[in-house]
Amino acid sequence: MKLELVKETKPNGTILYSIEKDGSYVNNTATTMLEEAERWFTALENGSNSLTLKETIKTIEIDDKNDN
């Protein structure tokens, strides 16, 4: 299992931290507080599997403009 503590900086400067497990976002781990993300990371590292893993299976973008 590969665990990663990820930092994401939005265009407006907002910083979000989250956990990824084997390359997939772990549900409900996004936070603006690094300390909180580190606690979740440590819990997973120590064998806690109480966090839900969410992954995207497929994505499609549809142009909703009327082509007529």
Order of alpha helices (4+ residues) and beta strands (2+ residues): beta-beta-beta-alpha
